[in-house]
Amino acid sequence: MKRLVISALVFVIMLGVVALPAAATVKRYQISESPNVDLSLDGPAFDLGGGGPDVDQAIQWMINQVRDCSECDRLWRGFADRTVDVVVIRSFGDDGYNEAIYDMDGVNSVETLVLDSHDDANRPDVVATVENAEVLFFTGGDQCDYVENFLDTDLHDAIAYVLDKGGAIGGTSAGAMIQGSFVYDACQGSIRSDEALNDPYDNYISLTNYLFEWRDLKSVIVDTHFSERERMGRLMVFIARQLQDTDAEEVLGIGVDEATSVVVNYNGYAEVIGEGAAYFVLGDHRPEECEPGIPLTFSNYKIWKLSGGDTFDLRYLPTSGYEIASVEEGIISFEE
């Protein structure tokens, strides 16, 4: 009888062990010194990377902006002491960014956090690491992971805190697409331009609003890999959907090519850095026809195409230099 009781207890304990859910595990990859937590900053600043090869110059630009050091190196005028801590945030992968960023001017430390759950984003140690950073960088991947894991979490608030204290936030591909106040989240899968134009309410068009609400990226939606994957049509649809479904009076789409970044300083001035182009696409009225199952009709988008070194004022949009494009029953045309 005693043996039966012991065996039963062992069996129950084994069941309990098997039934327990696995604890959330955050992967950390850190290089160099402890964070500087008392550095005064001169941001906010943003880097919207278009995917493909990273634009190291744009990441260095962010670092220089928050150090108030755009014209100096780490040995000039005492700026050696104004070094920043960079945290790389990703939903999968490893420390692939650490060495390259640590080798940049003005970097005190780099730490990569691999966060793949909502629980990860509420961990106090994760929140503290992010709050102590001066520069955050979101890698590419799947923007749905970021949306689902970060929305309504303590990490979400910590990210906003970094910007509020004058820090910088950058990202590439999916990591850039989450920065606008309107986000194509791709939680139902990706969509091509022709599919979106043919049905603006296709099930694959999944949108999240106000994951973040950065001052100079309000009523903005970002798309990446832009020319390479012919995404002008779907960006036009995303803009039309926001004008149709929300109270936005105008929506600005920013399409960024691969190997290209759009950086934005604290005054709201955007500059293009890199090999490709960036497209600023404005919709400033409601679409003529934007309904489920019916091809889009929307007249008179304004499109500015900018190359490396060109600038764009996000607070006071330019009144010239644009091209007019329209969509008629799902077909795009440009005025000559």
Salt bridges, closest charged atoms under 4 A:
ASP42 OD2 - ARG82 NH2 3.15
ASP105 OD1 - ARG74 NE 3.62
GLU111 OE2 - ARG28 NH1 2.58
ASP125 OD2 - ARG28 NH2 3.22
ASP125 OD2 - ARG123 NH2 2.89
ASP157 OD1 - HIS156 ND1 3.52
ASP194 OD1 - ARG192 NE 3.09
GLU195 OE2 - ARG192 NH1 3.07
ASP216 OD1 - ARG315 NE 2.69
ASP223 OD1 - ARG231 NH1 3.72
ASP223 OD2 - ARG234 NE 2.72
ASP245 OD2 - ARG241 NE 2.75
GLU258 OE2 - HIS225 ND1 2.87
ASP284 OD1 - HIS285 ND1 3.04
ASP284 OD2 - LYS302 NZ 3.66
